[in-house]
Amino acid sequence: MNIQNFEKHIERKILARGKDYYFSQYIASLEYDGEEWVAEVEGSDDYTVTVSLSNNGDIIDTYCDCPYDMGN
């Protein structure tokens, strides 16, 4: 899975919720250190989301401490 095609691998309901959070400005912060994106998200609670990328944009690892983290 790559940063260019990851949306094809995510359940539509969850993708729609993520887009809604983004467009509703629930992303409190977003940082990138060259290898990993870290977002602080304000939902029903505050959540941390991380995505690690390879140099060519392959998604190496993901993490979310939100209620829905059902795998890749």
C-alpha positions as CSV (number, residue, x, y, z in Angstrom):
1,M,0.0,0.0,0.0
2,N,1.3,3.4,-1.0
3,I,0.4,6.9,0.1
4,Q,-0.9,7.4,-3.5
5,N,-3.5,4.5,-3.3
6,F,-4.2,3.9,0.4
7,E,-7.8,5.1,0.1
8,K,-8.6,2.0,-1.9
9,H,-7.7,-0.1,1.2
10,I,-9.8,1.7,3.8
11,E,-13.4,1.1,4.6
12,R,-15.5,3.8,3.0
13,K,-17.3,4.7,6.3
14,I,-13.9,5.2,8.1
15,L,-12.4,7.2,5.1
16,A,-15.5,9.4,5.1
17,R,-15.1,10.0,8.9
18,G,-11.5,10.9,8.4
19,K,-12.3,13.4,5.6
20,D,-15.0,14.9,7.8
21,Y,-12.6,15.4,10.6
22,Y,-10.1,17.0,8.3
23,F,-12.7,19.4,6.6
24,S,-14.2,20.2,10.0
25,Q,-10.7,21.3,11.2
26,Y,-10.5,18.6,13.9
27,I,-6.8,18.1,13.2
28,A,-5.1,20.1,16.0
29,S,-1.6,19.6,14.7
30,L,0.2,17.8,11.9
31,E,4.0,17.3,11.8
32,Y,6.3,15.4,9.4
33,D,9.9,14.6,10.3
34,G,10.9,13.1,6.9
35,E,9.8,9.6,7.8
36,E,6.7,9.8,9.9
37,W,3.6,11.9,10.0
38,V,2.1,12.6,13.4
39,A,-1.4,14.1,13.8
40,E,-3.2,15.2,16.9
41,V,-6.9,14.8,16.3
42,E,-9.8,16.2,18.4
43,G,-12.7,13.9,18.3
44,S,-14.9,12.6,21.1
45,D,-11.5,12.3,22.8
46,D,-8.1,13.5,21.6
47,Y,-6.2,11.0,19.5
48,T,-2.8,10.6,18.1
49,V,-2.4,9.2,14.6
50,T,1.0,8.2,13.1
51,V,2.0,7.0,9.6
52,S,5.5,5.9,8.7
53,L,6.5,6.1,5.1
54,S,9.4,4.7,3.0
55,N,11.3,6.9,0.6
56,N,9.1,5.9,-2.2
57,G,5.8,6.5,-0.3
58,D,5.1,3.0,0.8
59,I,3.2,2.9,4.1
60,I,5.5,1.0,6.5
61,D,3.5,1.3,9.7
62,T,0.4,3.0,11.1
63,Y,-0.8,3.7,14.6
64,C,-3.9,5.3,16.1
65,D,-5.1,5.3,19.7
66,C,-8.6,6.0,18.5
67,P,-11.5,3.6,19.1
68,Y,-11.2,2.3,15.5
69,D,-7.8,0.8,14.8
70,M,-8.6,-2.5,13.1
71,G,-5.3,-3.1,11.4
72,N,-3.6,-1.6,8.3
